[in-house]
């Protein structure tokens, strides 16, 4: 666990997947985060960092899913690769940071973290920082884009059989916290309510503040003795400060709200794995979004104002 007094063994893993999204360009995300200095930023804070380069998907050309799921064979290949990478990195006692890539990568990263947590006899919680709920399935998705499906997948929704073993450890919906949500499809809204996923939409944050949401997450995870996977989508942030994503939605998190979340998570010492996703350098403004994401990761790992 990250604590204020310990230095972590961190592993960077690139996941240049973009076929789960509508717009191409996320494949350049890992390179942009490296160019923005994510490794030296972490090393400056005293952490031991290894960069294993970019991963590659398994070949799953013959795989098919029922319903609408664009590029399913490739996303399935990525899911299997990333599930193994997340599981093994955590088993080795290291903290994985997955550099994305579109948000479909979390189908694998969260599944691998869930397998590790199950072996430890501890629950896995997921903090999903995103403008979107990503709770569609191939049967409900209006677009078929699989970056809109990972939360449904790792919570065990129907429609994904065969991607990973059907008896794999799942994440209980009540152990998932969606934060910053401001764009939900009608079918998603009904399924989220039925499943019991925790949703802190932007109205909740406007009315109660980001601190109230984070205190609830941290206290819940701490009381359960759980592990915490954080999946941070660039579009959690307002596009005025982070334009480099293909899924912008106005009215997102502010600069200080995002930093405060990361600072509170650092103080909690609960985070065990991290995704940074949906950075599209092709749409960015001279690296503005990439540099901000590196700043936020630094706050998560101990960078302080005072």
C-alpha positions, 0 to 999 in steps of 0.5 A: 500500500502507498503510505506517506512514509514508504516508497513503492515498487511501481511498474509502468505498463503501456496498453496502446489499445484504441479500437474500443473507442470511436476515435483513433489516437489513444494508441499514442497515449502511453508514449505521450505519458512517457514523454510528459515525464511520468517515470522521472516524476515518480522517481523524484518522489522516491519510488522505484520505477520499472517500465516494462514497455508496451504490451500486445494483445493475444490473437483472438481472430475467431472470437465473437460476441452476441450483439453489438461489440465492435472489434471484439476479437482484438479487445478480447485479446487485450483483455486476456493479456492485461488480466495476466499482467495485472495479476502477476504484477500485483502477485509480485508485490508491485503496484501496476500503473497501466498507461492507456489506451482507451477504457476497454483496457480496464476489462483486463486490468480490473479482472486481474486485480480481482483475481489477486484480491480473491487469492488474498482473501480481500475484497476489491473496490474500484474507483471509476473516475469518468464522465461516463458510466461504462455499464453497457453490454453488447446487447444494450450499447448504442454504438457497440464501442467496447470502451463503454462496457468494462464496468458491466464486464467486471461486475459480471453482467450478461453478454461477455461469456468466454472472454475470461473464465466464467468462474473468474472473480468478479467485483461486486457492484456495491464495491464500485464507485463511479465518480464524476459521471455526467453522461449515462445512456438510458439503458445504463441508468436502469441497469446501474440502479438495478445492480446497486453501483454507487454513483457520484454524479456531477450534481452530487459533487456540486451539492456535496463537494468532492471531499464527501464522495472521497471520504465515503469511498475511503472509509468503505474500503478501509472498513472492509480491509479492501484493495482499491483499483483506481481507473482514471479517465481523462474525460473526468476532467473538464475539457477546458483543462484537459482537451486531449480526449475523444470523449469530452463532456462539459462540466467535468472535474476541476484542476483542484478537485482532481488534485484533491482526490489524488491527495486524499487517496495518497493519504489513505494508503489504500490504492493498489493499482491504477489505470490512466486512460483515454488520453488522445494526444492527436486531440491535445493542445501541446501536451496540456492533458498529458502533463496534467495527468502526470501531475495528478499521478504525482499527487497520488504518489505523494507530491504535496504543496507543503 
